Amino acid sequence: MAIPKEINPNPLLSSTVEVRFNSKILSEDILTTVFPLISKNFPKVKDLAKIPGILGKTTTTATLNFSSGFVFANDKYSMTVSPTSIAFENIAGYQYWDNYFPVIKENLEILSHAIQWDELTRIGLRYASLFENQESTLEALNLNTTGDFKGLTQELQAFRTIYSKGDINLLLQVAKNATVRKENKNVSGLYLDIDASVDKNLSKKTNEELFSLINTLHTELKELLFNNVVKAEFLKKLNVKY
C-alpha cells in the first residue's frame, strides 16, 4: 500500500526524534558550548532547570534527562540538549519529513563534534496522533487481540504492544476517547502513539550511519502505521494525499 504524505487536518500531536548518548560534558557547559554554534538558526533559549514543574508534567526518561538541559528554538523547530540526550520537535505544525530530516542531520553533525559523545545508547523516533471524533478502535485499526469471545462484543479501550524487526523495536500504544490539548483547545478522539527505537549495536556508529538509522526508523514507523495498523477503509474517510 502507498504511504500517505499528508493527512488534512493533520492528526499529529508530536513528532520527536531523540538521540541518547554518554558524554563528559557538564550541564553548566551546554549553553556556552552549544549556543554560539546554533544561535543563528535557533535564537530562542530556555533553561529547563528554571521551568517550574517540568519534572511533574511527565515521567518519561527523556524529560528526566532534559531537566538539566536547554531548549533552543526558532519558529518551526525546537532542539533540547542535555548531557545525555538531544531531541528535536516540530513546534508550529508538522513541517514534513523532507524538511524536518535535513534540520536534524545538520544540527546533529554540529553537536556531535561540539559535545563529543563517547557512545550512542539509544536512537528513537516517536510520533503521537489523535484522530478527532473517532470513537471505535476496531473500526479504525487492525489490532491483534485474543479477546474475541462467542456471544460477546468487544471494543478496545486501550492497547499496548511492542513489535520487533531486527534491532528495531516499535512500541505501539492506543487509547480510546483520549482528550489532549491541541492548538490551545481540548480535543478528543482515538489516540495512537508509535515509538520506533534502537538501543543495540550503536556505540561505534558514524554520523552517516546514525542519519541512515534515523531515516530507517521513520520509514518503519510509517509502514507499521499505514500498512499494518490503520485500516484502509478508515484512511478512505480521511483527506489523504499520496
C-alpha positions as CSV (number, residue, x, y, z in Angstrom):
1,M,0.0,0.0,0.0
2,A,1.2,3.5,-0.8
3,I,2.3,5.6,2.3
4,P,0.3,8.9,2.7
5,K,2.4,12.0,2.5
6,E,-0.2,14.2,4.1
7,I,-3.5,14.0,6.1
8,N,-5.6,17.1,6.4
9,P,-6.3,18.1,9.1
10,N,-3.1,16.7,10.4
11,P,-3.7,14.4,13.3
12,L,-0.1,14.7,14.7
13,L,0.4,15.9,18.2
14,S,4.1,15.4,18.5
15,S,7.0,14.2,16.3
16,T,10.0,13.7,18.4
17,V,13.4,12.5,17.2
18,E,15.8,11.7,20.1
19,V,19.5,10.6,20.3
20,R,20.8,9.4,23.7
21,F,24.5,9.0,24.5
22,N,27.1,9.1,27.2
23,S,29.3,12.2,27.3
24,K,31.5,14.1,29.7
25,I,30.0,17.5,29.1
26,L,28.6,19.2,32.2
27,S,25.1,20.7,32.2
28,E,26.5,24.1,33.1
29,D,28.7,24.0,30.0
30,I,26.0,23.2,27.5
31,L,24.8,26.8,26.9
32,T,28.3,28.2,26.3
33,T,29.3,25.2,24.2
34,V,26.2,24.8,22.0
35,F,24.6,28.2,21.7
36,P,27.4,30.0,19.8
37,L,27.2,27.2,17.1
38,I,23.5,27.2,16.5
39,S,22.3,30.7,17.7
40,K,21.7,31.9,14.1
41,N,19.1,29.2,13.4
42,F,17.9,28.6,17.0
43,P,17.9,32.1,18.6
44,K,15.4,31.3,21.4
45,V,16.7,29.7,24.6
46,K,15.1,28.2,27.7
47,D,16.8,26.6,30.7
48,L,14.8,23.6,31.7
49,A,16.0,23.7,35.3
50,K,14.3,27.1,35.7
51,I,10.9,26.0,34.3
52,P,8.5,25.3,37.3
53,G,7.0,21.9,37.4
54,I,9.0,20.4,34.5
55,L,9.5,17.1,36.3
56,G,5.9,16.9,37.4
57,K,4.4,17.1,33.9
58,T,5.7,13.7,32.6
59,T,7.6,10.7,33.9
60,T,9.5,9.9,30.7
61,T,13.2,9.2,30.9
62,A,13.8,11.8,28.2
63,T,12.3,14.5,30.4
64,L,14.3,13.5,33.4
65,N,17.4,13.7,31.2
66,F,16.4,17.1,29.9
67,S,15.8,18.5,33.4
68,S,19.3,19.9,33.4
69,G,19.4,20.9,29.8
70,F,18.4,23.7,27.5
71,V,15.8,24.2,24.8
72,F,16.9,26.0,21.7
73,A,14.1,27.0,19.3
74,N,13.0,29.0,16.3
75,D,9.5,29.5,14.8
76,K,9.3,25.9,13.4
77,Y,11.5,23.6,15.5
78,S,12.9,23.1,19.0
79,M,16.1,21.2,19.9
80,T,16.5,20.1,23.5
81,V,20.1,19.4,24.6
82,S,21.3,17.7,27.9
83,P,24.5,15.9,28.9
84,T,22.9,12.6,27.8
85,S,20.4,13.4,25.0
86,I,19.4,15.6,22.1
87,A,15.8,15.8,20.9
88,F,14.1,17.6,18.0
89,E,10.4,18.6,17.7
90,N,8.1,20.5,15.4
91,I,6.5,23.4,17.3
92,A,4.5,25.2,14.6
93,G,2.7,22.3,12.9
94,Y,4.4,19.4,11.3
95,Q,6.9,20.5,8.6
96,Y,7.0,17.1,6.9
97,W,10.0,14.7,6.8
98,D,11.7,16.2,3.7
99,N,12.1,19.5,5.6
100,Y,12.5,18.1,9.2
101,F,15.1,15.5,8.5
102,P,17.7,17.9,7.0
103,V,17.4,20.1,10.1
104,I,18.1,17.0,12.3
105,K,21.1,16.0,10.2
106,E,22.7,19.4,10.1
107,N,22.4,20.0,13.8
108,L,23.4,16.5,14.9
109,E,26.5,16.9,12.8
110,I,27.4,20.2,14.6
111,L,26.5,18.9,18.1
112,S,28.3,15.6,17.8
113,H,31.6,17.4,17.3
114,A,30.8,20.0,20.0
115,I,29.6,17.6,22.7
116,Q,31.9,14.8,21.7
117,W,29.7,12.0,23.0
118,D,31.5,8.8,24.0
119,E,28.9,6.4,22.6
120,L,25.3,6.3,21.5
121,T,22.9,4.4,23.7
122,R,19.5,4.9,22.1
123,I,18.0,6.3,18.9
124,G,14.3,7.0,19.0
125,L,11.6,8.4,16.8
126,R,8.2,8.9,18.4
127,Y,5.0,10.2,16.7
128,A,1.8,10.6,18.5
129,S,-1.5,11.3,16.8
130,L,-5.1,12.0,17.7
131,F,-7.9,11.2,15.2
132,E,-10.7,13.5,16.4
133,N,-14.2,12.2,17.0
134,Q,-13.2,8.6,16.1
135,E,-14.9,6.5,18.8
136,S,-14.2,2.9,17.7
137,T,-10.8,1.4,17.8
138,L,-11.7,-1.8,15.9
139,E,-13.4,0.2,13.2
140,A,-10.2,2.2,12.5
141,L,-7.4,-0.1,13.4
142,N,-6.1,-3.6,12.8
143,L,-5.1,-4.8,16.2
144,N,-4.2,-8.4,17.1
145,T,-6.1,-9.3,20.2
146,T,-7.2,-12.6,21.7
147,G,-10.4,-11.4,23.4
148,D,-12.9,-12.2,20.7
149,F,-15.3,-14.5,22.5
150,K,-18.5,-16.0,21.2
151,G,-21.6,-14.1,22.0
152,L,-19.7,-11.0,23.3
153,T,-19.0,-7.7,21.6
154,Q,-15.5,-6.2,22.1
155,E,-14.4,-2.6,22.0
156,L,-10.8,-1.9,22.9
157,Q,-10.3,0.9,25.4
158,A,-6.5,0.7,25.4
159,F,-3.8,-1.3,23.7
160,R,-0.1,-1.5,24.2
161,T,2.4,-3.9,22.4
162,I,5.9,-4.0,21.0
163,Y,6.8,-5.2,17.6
164,S,10.4,-6.1,16.7
165,K,12.3,-6.1,13.4
166,G,16.0,-6.9,13.8
167,D,17.4,-4.4,16.3
168,I,14.4,-2.1,15.8
169,N,11.6,-2.0,18.4
170,L,8.2,-0.4,17.6
171,L,6.2,0.4,20.7
172,L,2.5,0.9,19.8
173,Q,0.1,2.5,22.2
174,V,-3.6,3.1,21.5
175,A,-6.2,4.8,23.7
176,K,-9.9,5.3,23.0
177,N,-11.7,8.6,24.0
178,A,-8.5,10.3,24.8
179,T,-8.5,14.1,25.5
180,V,-5.5,16.2,24.7
181,R,-4.6,19.9,24.4
182,K,-4.0,20.9,20.8
183,E,-3.7,24.4,19.4
184,N,-4.9,25.9,22.7
185,K,-8.1,23.8,23.0
186,N,-9.1,20.4,24.3
187,V,-9.8,17.8,21.6
188,S,-11.0,14.2,22.0
189,G,-10.7,11.1,19.8
190,L,-8.6,8.0,19.1
191,Y,-5.0,8.4,20.4
192,L,-2.3,6.5,18.5
193,D,1.4,6.6,19.6
194,I,4.3,4.8,18.0
195,D,7.9,4.9,19.4
196,A,10.4,3.4,17.0
197,S,13.8,2.8,18.6
198,V,17.1,1.0,18.6
199,D,19.3,0.5,21.7
200,K,21.7,-2.2,20.4
201,N,24.9,-2.1,18.4
202,L,25.1,1.7,18.4
203,S,28.4,2.6,20.2
204,K,30.6,2.8,17.1
205,K,28.2,4.3,14.5
206,T,29.4,7.2,12.4
207,N,27.2,10.2,11.7
208,E,26.2,8.9,8.3
209,E,25.2,5.5,9.8
210,L,23.3,7.4,12.5
211,F,21.4,9.5,9.9
212,S,20.6,6.4,7.9
213,L,19.2,4.7,11.0
214,I,17.0,7.7,11.9
215,N,15.6,7.7,8.4
216,T,15.0,3.9,8.6
217,L,13.1,4.3,11.9
218,H,10.9,6.9,10.2
219,T,10.2,4.5,7.3
220,E,9.5,1.6,9.6
221,L,7.2,3.7,11.8
222,K,5.1,4.9,8.8
223,E,4.9,1.4,7.3
224,L,3.7,0.0,10.6
225,L,1.1,2.8,10.9
226,F,-0.2,2.9,7.4
227,N,0.4,-0.7,6.0
228,N,-0.5,-2.6,9.2
229,V,-2.2,-0.7,12.0
230,V,-4.6,1.7,10.3
231,K,-7.3,0.1,8.2
232,A,-7.6,1.1,4.5
233,E,-11.3,1.7,4.9
234,F,-10.6,4.2,7.7
235,L,-8.0,6.0,5.6
236,K,-10.5,6.5,2.8
237,K,-12.6,8.5,5.2
238,L,-9.8,11.0,5.8
239,N,-8.5,13.7,3.5
240,V,-5.3,11.9,2.4
241,K,-2.6,12.9,-0.2
242,Y,-0.1,10.4,-1.6
